């Protein structure tokens, strides 16, 4: 933890960006518990719950092919301010969703809100290697992933208590207010923001990116490796667990909040413990650890209190897996392709997350037990370990 504090003290721009990131990412996921609580109260099917979870990630997939060329052409600060502005209004508009007949409006707002959030994320991840290098970049990515993971789960955790105490609509309005705060914090931040002055049009840039990936297969391999983290898209699974196992024990919003908060504990502890230990070869064991943690969770799933403890173990490996695989990609691509490669990398990651979310609902409707669904998700990481071991032997991967 001292290394992260020292980095923030040495890099004031990163410090402000991280604070804005914490608020904006927190806000991006704060509405989710309110949304899932609303869906459960409306008594929708498991497929609808999974579809909503999928939309959170599908939005990023849709905009990813276009975000890369935009990022490489325009100033990051201007883009980030615009994207936060979009999130303010799409979040506030969620107060108009209250009945089953409003589901189409909900779908549209989630797509817009999460597309903007994903675009913001890609923009910032493309900015970091322009202002930092070497170990500082690795630490910044770890810090970034801690904040993202913490915001992702803790945002939903705190939202659970807010929904329980103040109601669904108040949670939506508080979420929009957080984005307003993030907007003004970013507005007066000054930093060097290089524009590459690329003259090619978007389609030529997209074609050039594919040519680059074809001539640099290790970049594509590393993108695929990072996409395995998308298998940790547990939103729909957690919502179904609460509805099926815990609704008779504790209020829906509180159960959602507690499960996500316990996972957040693991997400924060993991990189602190593993940060100095992890390297290219040891990433293999993190994959295996993630898979086995999910299997433990599956085994303990029907017991609420043991499931809370297992959630910590599940989160323990995720942040390191996410941040290290991301940094590996950044270290193994050329600077002029940062925006586009990062965008396509996010598209792959979000595609896996969207597919995972959809399959949770689909398999649940086909009478698969939630334990068996979790077992399949854990198996995916064992397959990822085998694939990563193949890459280590077949490609020359630069060390961080």
C-alpha positions as CSV (number, residue, x, y, z in Angstrom):
1,X,0.0,0.0,0.0
2,X,2.9,2.4,0.7
3,X,4.0,2.1,-2.9
4,X,0.6,3.3,-4.2
5,X,0.6,6.2,-1.7
6,X,4.1,7.2,-2.7
7,X,3.1,7.0,-6.4
8,X,0.1,9.3,-5.8
9,X,2.3,11.8,-3.9
10,X,4.9,11.8,-6.8
11,X,2.3,12.1,-9.6
12,X,-0.3,14.8,-8.8
13,X,-2.1,14.3,-12.1
14,X,-2.5,10.6,-11.5
15,X,-3.7,11.5,-8.0
16,X,-6.6,13.7,-9.3
17,X,-7.4,11.3,-12.1
18,X,-7.6,8.4,-9.6
19,X,-10.0,10.4,-7.4
20,X,-12.2,11.3,-10.3
21,X,-12.0,7.6,-11.4
22,X,-13.1,6.5,-8.0
23,X,-16.2,8.7,-8.0
24,X,-17.1,8.1,-11.7
25,X,-16.6,4.3,-11.6
26,X,-18.4,4.1,-8.2
27,X,-21.2,6.0,-9.8
28,X,-21.2,3.7,-12.9
29,X,-22.1,0.7,-10.7
30,X,-24.0,2.4,-7.8
31,X,-27.3,2.1,-9.6
32,X,-27.0,-1.6,-10.3
33,X,-28.3,-2.9,-6.9
34,X,-31.3,-0.5,-7.3
35,X,-31.9,-1.9,-10.8
36,X,-31.6,-5.5,-9.7
37,X,-33.8,-4.8,-6.6
38,X,-36.4,-3.2,-8.9
39,X,-36.3,-6.3,-11.2
40,X,-36.7,-8.7,-8.4
41,X,-39.6,-6.6,-7.0
42,X,-41.2,-6.7,-10.5
43,X,-40.8,-10.5,-10.5
44,X,-39.2,-10.7,-13.9
45,X,-37.7,-14.0,-15.2
46,X,-34.0,-15.1,-14.7
47,X,-33.4,-14.4,-18.4
48,X,-34.5,-10.7,-17.9
49,X,-32.1,-10.3,-15.0
50,X,-29.3,-11.9,-17.0
51,X,-30.2,-9.7,-20.0
52,X,-29.9,-6.6,-17.9
53,X,-26.5,-7.8,-16.6
54,X,-25.4,-8.5,-20.2
55,X,-26.4,-5.0,-21.3
56,X,-23.9,-3.5,-18.7
57,X,-21.1,-5.1,-20.7
58,X,-22.6,-5.3,-24.2
59,X,-22.7,-1.5,-24.3
60,X,-18.9,-1.4,-24.2
61,X,-18.7,-4.0,-27.0
62,X,-20.9,-1.9,-29.3
63,X,-18.9,1.3,-28.9
64,X,-15.4,-0.3,-28.7
65,X,-14.6,-0.5,-32.5
66,X,-15.2,3.3,-32.8
67,X,-13.7,4.4,-29.4
68,X,-10.1,3.5,-30.4
69,X,-9.9,5.8,-33.4
70,X,-11.7,8.6,-31.5
71,X,-9.3,8.3,-28.6
72,X,-6.2,8.5,-30.9
73,X,-7.6,11.6,-32.5
74,X,-8.9,13.8,-29.7
75,X,-7.8,15.1,-26.3
76,X,-8.5,12.7,-23.5
77,X,-9.8,15.4,-21.1
78,X,-12.5,16.7,-23.5
79,X,-13.7,13.2,-24.2
80,X,-13.8,12.3,-20.5
81,X,-15.8,15.4,-19.6
82,X,-18.3,14.7,-22.4
83,X,-18.7,11.0,-21.3
84,X,-19.3,12.0,-17.6
85,X,-21.9,14.5,-18.9
86,X,-23.7,11.7,-20.7
87,X,-23.6,9.5,-17.5
88,X,-25.2,12.3,-15.5
89,X,-28.4,12.4,-17.6
90,X,-28.7,8.7,-18.4
91,X,-28.5,8.0,-14.6
92,X,-31.0,10.6,-13.5
93,X,-33.5,9.4,-16.1
94,X,-33.6,5.9,-14.4
95,X,-36.1,7.4,-11.9
96,X,-38.8,7.1,-14.7
97,X,-38.5,3.3,-14.7
98,X,-41.0,1.8,-12.2
99,X,-43.1,-0.8,-14.0
100,X,-42.6,-3.8,-16.3
101,X,-43.9,-1.7,-19.2
102,X,-40.8,0.6,-18.7
103,X,-38.3,-2.2,-19.3
104,X,-37.4,-1.0,-22.8
105,X,-36.6,2.5,-21.4
106,X,-34.4,0.7,-18.8
107,X,-32.5,-1.2,-21.5
108,X,-31.8,2.0,-23.5
109,X,-30.6,3.9,-20.5
110,X,-28.3,1.1,-19.3
111,X,-26.8,0.9,-22.8
112,X,-26.1,4.6,-23.0
113,X,-24.9,4.9,-19.4
114,X,-22.6,1.9,-19.6
115,X,-21.3,2.7,-23.1
116,X,-20.2,6.1,-21.8
117,X,-18.6,4.4,-18.7
118,X,-16.8,1.9,-20.9
119,X,-15.6,4.7,-23.2
120,X,-14.3,6.7,-20.2
121,X,-12.4,3.6,-18.9
122,X,-10.8,3.0,-22.3
123,X,-9.8,6.6,-22.7
124,X,-8.1,6.7,-19.3
125,X,-6.4,3.4,-19.8
126,X,-5.0,4.8,-23.1
127,X,-3.8,7.9,-21.3
128,X,-1.8,6.2,-18.5
129,X,1.0,4.9,-20.7
130,X,1.4,8.4,-22.2
131,X,2.1,10.0,-18.8
132,X,3.8,7.1,-17.0
133,X,6.3,4.3,-17.8
134,X,8.0,1.3,-16.3
135,X,7.2,0.3,-12.7
136,X,5.1,3.5,-12.3
137,X,2.9,2.3,-15.1
138,X,2.5,-1.1,-13.5
139,X,1.7,0.4,-10.1
140,X,-0.8,2.8,-11.7
141,X,-2.5,-0.1,-13.5
142,X,-2.7,-2.0,-10.2
143,X,-4.1,1.1,-8.5
144,X,-6.5,1.7,-11.3
145,X,-7.7,-1.9,-11.1
146,X,-8.1,-1.7,-7.4
147,X,-10.2,1.4,-7.8
148,X,-12.2,-0.1,-10.6
149,X,-12.8,-3.4,-8.7
150,X,-13.5,-1.5,-5.5
151,X,-15.9,0.8,-7.3
152,X,-17.5,-2.1,-9.1
153,X,-18.3,-4.1,-6.0
154,X,-18.3,-1.6,-3.2
155,X,-20.5,0.7,-5.3
156,X,-23.1,-2.0,-5.5
157,X,-22.5,-2.9,-1.8
158,X,-23.2,0.6,-0.4
159,X,-26.0,1.0,-2.9
160,X,-27.7,-2.0,-1.3
161,X,-27.9,-0.2,2.1
162,X,-29.0,3.1,0.4
163,X,-31.8,1.3,-1.4
164,X,-32.9,-0.4,1.8
165,X,-32.9,2.8,3.8
166,X,-33.9,5.5,1.3
167,X,-35.5,3.7,-1.7
168,X,-34.7,3.0,-5.3
169,X,-35.3,6.4,-6.8
170,X,-33.2,8.2,-4.2
171,X,-30.3,5.9,-5.1
172,X,-30.6,6.9,-8.8
173,X,-30.5,10.6,-7.9
174,X,-27.6,10.2,-5.5
175,X,-25.8,8.4,-8.3
176,X,-26.3,11.2,-10.8
177,X,-25.0,13.7,-8.1
178,X,-21.8,11.7,-7.8
179,X,-21.2,12.1,-11.5
180,X,-21.7,15.9,-11.2
181,X,-18.9,16.0,-8.6
182,X,-16.6,14.0,-10.8
183,X,-17.3,16.4,-13.7
184,X,-16.1,19.4,-11.8
185,X,-13.1,17.7,-10.3
186,X,-11.9,16.8,-13.8
187,X,-12.8,20.1,-15.3
188,X,-10.0,22.2,-13.7
189,X,-7.3,19.5,-14.0
190,X,-4.4,20.4,-16.3
191,X,-2.1,17.9,-17.8
192,X,-0.1,17.3,-21.0
193,X,-2.4,15.5,-23.4
194,X,-0.7,14.5,-26.7
195,X,-2.7,14.2,-29.9
196,X,-1.2,11.8,-32.5
197,X,-2.6,13.9,-35.5
198,X,-3.5,10.7,-37.4
199,X,-4.8,11.6,-40.9
200,X,-6.4,8.3,-41.8
201,X,-10.1,7.9,-41.6
202,X,-11.7,5.6,-39.0
203,X,-12.1,2.6,-41.3
204,X,-8.5,2.8,-42.5
205,X,-7.4,2.9,-38.9
206,X,-9.5,-0.1,-38.1
207,X,-8.0,-2.0,-41.0
208,X,-4.5,-0.9,-40.0
209,X,-5.2,-2.2,-36.4
210,X,-6.1,-5.7,-37.7
211,X,-3.0,-5.7,-39.8
212,X,-0.9,-4.8,-36.8
213,X,-2.5,-7.6,-34.7
214,X,-1.8,-10.1,-37.6
215,X,1.9,-9.2,-37.6
216,X,2.1,-9.1,-33.8
217,X,0.3,-12.3,-32.7
218,X,1.5,-12.0,-29.1
219,X,-0.7,-8.8,-28.7
220,X,-3.7,-10.8,-29.8
221,X,-2.8,-13.6,-27.4
222,X,-2.5,-11.2,-24.5
223,X,-5.9,-9.6,-25.4
224,X,-7.5,-13.0,-25.3
225,X,-5.7,-13.8,-22.0
226,X,-7.1,-10.6,-20.4
227,X,-10.6,-11.4,-21.7
228,X,-10.8,-14.5,-19.4
229,X,-11.3,-12.0,-16.5
230,X,-14.7,-11.4,-18.1
231,X,-15.7,-14.7,-16.6
232,X,-16.0,-12.9,-13.2
233,X,-19.1,-11.1,-14.4
234,X,-21.1,-12.4,-11.4
235,X,-23.9,-9.8,-11.3
236,X,-26.7,-12.0,-12.6
237,X,-25.5,-15.0,-10.6
238,X,-25.4,-13.1,-7.3
239,X,-28.9,-11.7,-8.0
240,X,-30.3,-15.2,-8.7
241,X,-28.5,-16.5,-5.6
242,X,-30.2,-13.9,-3.5
243,X,-33.6,-14.6,-5.0
244,X,-33.3,-18.3,-4.7
245,X,-31.4,-18.9,-1.4
246,X,-31.3,-15.8,0.8
247,X,-34.6,-13.9,0.3
248,X,-36.1,-15.6,3.3
249,X,-33.2,-14.7,5.5
250,X,-32.4,-11.1,4.7
251,X,-33.8,-8.2,2.6
252,X,-32.9,-8.4,-1.1
253,X,-30.9,-5.2,-1.3
254,X,-29.0,-5.9,1.9
255,X,-28.0,-9.4,0.7
256,X,-26.8,-8.0,-2.6
257,X,-24.9,-5.3,-0.8
258,X,-23.2,-7.7,1.7
259,X,-22.2,-10.2,-1.0
260,X,-20.6,-7.5,-3.1
261,X,-18.9,-5.8,-0.2
262,X,-17.3,-9.0,0.9
263,X,-16.0,-9.6,-2.6
264,X,-14.7,-6.0,-2.5
265,X,-12.6,-6.9,0.5
266,X,-10.8,-9.6,-1.5
267,X,-10.4,-7.3,-4.5
268,X,-8.5,-4.8,-2.4
269,X,-6.4,-7.3,-0.3
270,X,-5.4,-9.3,-3.4
271,X,-3.0,-6.9,-5.1
272,X,-1.5,-5.7,-1.8
273,X,-0.5,-9.3,-1.0
274,X,0.3,-10.4,-4.6
275,X,1.7,-7.2,-6.1
276,X,5.4,-7.8,-5.4
277,X,5.2,-11.5,-5.9
278,X,3.5,-11.6,-9.3
279,X,5.6,-11.9,-12.5
280,X,5.0,-13.4,-16.0
281,X,5.4,-17.0,-15.0
282,X,3.5,-16.7,-11.7
283,X,0.4,-15.3,-13.5
284,X,-0.3,-18.9,-14.4
285,X,-0.9,-19.7,-10.7
286,X,-3.2,-16.7,-10.3
287,X,-5.4,-18.2,-13.1
288,X,-5.5,-21.5,-11.2
289,X,-6.2,-19.8,-7.9
290,X,-9.1,-17.9,-9.4
291,X,-10.7,-21.0,-10.8
292,X,-10.4,-22.9,-7.5
293,X,-11.8,-20.0,-5.6
294,X,-14.9,-20.0,-7.7
295,X,-15.3,-23.8,-7.2
296,X,-15.1,-23.2,-3.4
297,X,-17.8,-20.5,-3.8
298,X,-20.0,-22.9,-5.7
299,X,-19.6,-25.6,-3.0
300,X,-20.7,-23.1,-0.2
301,X,-23.2,-21.2,-2.2
302,X,-26.4,-22.4,-0.5
303,X,-25.2,-21.2,2.9
304,X,-25.4,-17.4,3.1
305,X,-22.7,-16.9,5.8
306,X,-20.2,-19.3,4.2
307,X,-20.9,-17.8,0.8
308,X,-19.9,-14.4,2.2
309,X,-16.5,-15.8,3.3
310,X,-16.1,-17.5,-0.1
311,X,-16.8,-14.2,-1.8
312,X,-13.6,-12.7,-0.3
313,X,-11.5,-15.6,-1.7
314,X,-13.1,-15.2,-5.1
315,X,-12.2,-11.5,-5.2
316,X,-8.6,-12.1,-3.9
317,X,-7.2,-13.2,-7.2
318,X,-9.3,-11.1,-9.6
319,X,-7.6,-7.6,-9.3
320,X,-4.1,-9.0,-9.8
321,X,-5.2,-11.1,-12.7
322,X,-6.9,-8.1,-14.3
323,X,-4.1,-5.5,-13.7
324,X,-1.1,-7.7,-14.6
325,X,-2.6,-9.0,-17.8
326,X,-3.6,-5.4,-18.8
327,X,0.0,-4.2,-18.1
328,X,1.5,-7.0,-20.1
329,X,-0.6,-5.9,-23.1
330,X,0.5,-2.3,-22.7
331,X,4.1,-3.3,-22.5
332,X,3.9,-5.4,-25.7
333,X,2.3,-3.0,-28.1
334,X,3.6,0.1,-29.9
335,X,2.6,3.6,-28.6
336,X,0.7,4.7,-31.8
337,X,-1.7,1.8,-31.3
338,X,-2.5,2.4,-27.6
339,X,-6.0,3.7,-28.1
340,X,-7.1,1.2,-30.7
341,X,-5.6,-1.9,-29.1
342,X,-6.9,-1.0,-25.7
343,X,-10.4,-0.4,-27.2
344,X,-10.4,-3.8,-28.9
345,X,-9.0,-5.4,-25.8
346,X,-11.9,-3.9,-23.8
347,X,-14.3,-5.1,-26.5
348,X,-13.0,-8.7,-26.0
349,X,-13.2,-8.5,-22.2
350,X,-16.7,-7.0,-22.3
351,X,-17.8,-9.6,-24.9
352,X,-16.8,-12.4,-22.5
353,X,-18.5,-10.6,-19.6
354,X,-21.7,-10.1,-21.6
355,X,-21.7,-13.7,-22.8
356,X,-21.1,-14.9,-19.3
357,X,-24.0,-12.8,-18.0
358,X,-26.3,-14.1,-20.7
359,X,-25.4,-17.7,-20.2
360,X,-26.0,-17.5,-16.4
361,X,-29.6,-16.6,-17.1
362,X,-30.0,-19.1,-20.0
363,X,-28.6,-22.0,-18.1
364,X,-30.7,-21.1,-15.0
365,X,-33.8,-21.2,-17.2
366,X,-32.7,-24.6,-18.5
367,X,-32.7,-25.9,-15.0
368,X,-29.0,-25.9,-14.4
369,X,-28.2,-25.4,-10.7
370,X,-26.4,-22.2,-9.8
371,X,-23.6,-24.3,-8.3
372,X,-23.0,-26.0,-11.6
373,X,-23.1,-22.7,-13.4
374,X,-20.4,-21.4,-11.0
375,X,-18.4,-24.6,-11.5
376,X,-18.3,-23.9,-15.3
377,X,-17.1,-20.4,-14.7
378,X,-14.3,-21.7,-12.5
379,X,-13.4,-24.2,-15.2
380,X,-12.9,-21.4,-17.6
381,X,-10.0,-20.1,-15.6
382,X,-8.3,-23.5,-15.6
383,X,-8.6,-23.4,-19.4
384,X,-7.2,-19.9,-19.3
385,X,-4.2,-21.2,-17.3
386,X,-3.5,-23.9,-19.9
387,X,-3.7,-21.3,-22.7
388,X,-1.4,-18.9,-20.9
389,X,1.1,-21.6,-20.4
390,X,1.1,-22.3,-24.1
391,X,1.7,-18.6,-24.8
392,X,4.7,-18.4,-22.5
393,X,6.3,-21.3,-24.4
394,X,5.4,-20.1,-27.9
395,X,5.8,-16.3,-27.7
396,X,8.5,-13.9,-26.4
397,X,6.6,-11.8,-23.9
398,X,8.3,-8.7,-22.6
399,X,8.6,-8.5,-18.8
400,X,7.0,-5.6,-16.9
